[in-house]
């Protein structure tokens, strides 16, 4: 997501309540499960999440964004 999208797009309260917060909770629960299953430190999962975030950010930089503002 470009900085322009980050500045101009804002989720609605309904999106926050029905999609964003539950999605974040689900991801957190999955990550806690990975920590338990792998018996790894939480920092390892943090690195996994950063890699995922980096992949999303780099795909936008490469022009793959479907954001109408970019």
C-alpha positions in Angstrom: 0.0 0.0 0.0 1.4 3.3 -0.9 1.7 6.1 1.6 -1.2 7.8 -0.3 -3.5 4.9 0.3 -2.5 4.7 4.0 -3.4 8.3 4.4 -6.7 8.4 2.4 -8.3 5.0 3.1 -10.0 4.6 6.5 -12.1 1.5 7.4 -15.7 2.0 8.5 -16.6 1.1 12.0 -18.5 -1.9 10.7 -15.4 -3.1 8.9 -13.3 -2.7 12.0 -15.8 -4.5 14.1 -16.8 -7.3 11.7 -13.6 -7.9 9.7 -10.5 -6.3 11.0 -10.6 -7.0 14.7 -11.9 -10.6 14.3 -9.3 -11.2 11.6 -6.5 -9.9 13.8 -7.7 -12.1 16.7 -7.8 -15.1 14.4 -4.2 -14.4 13.2 -3.0 -14.0 16.8 -4.7 -17.3 17.8 -3.1 -19.1 14.8 0.3 -17.7 15.7 -0.1 -18.8 19.3 -0.9 -22.2 18.0 2.3 -22.2 15.8 4.4 -21.2 18.9 2.9 -24.1 20.8 3.2 -26.6 18.0 6.7 -25.7 17.0 7.8 -25.0 20.6 9.6 -22.0 19.2 10.1 -18.5 20.8 7.5 -15.9 19.9 10.2 -13.9 18.2 10.3 -16.6 15.4 6.6 -16.0 14.7 7.2 -12.3 14.7 9.8 -12.8 12.0 7.3 -14.8 10.0 4.7 -12.0 10.3 7.3 -9.4 9.2 8.2 -11.5 6.2 4.5 -11.7 5.2 4.1 -7.9 5.7 7.2 -7.3 3.6 5.7 -9.5 0.8 2.5 -7.4 0.8 4.4 -4.1 0.7 6.8 -5.2 -2.0 4.0 -6.4 -4.2 2.5 -2.9 -4.1 5.8 -1.3 -4.9 6.0 -3.6 -7.9 2.7 -2.2 -9.2 0.4 -5.0 -8.3 -1.9 -2.9 -6.2 -5.6 -3.0 -6.9 -6.1 0.1 -4.7 -8.1 2.7 -6.7 -6.2 5.6 -5.1 -2.7 4.4 -6.3 
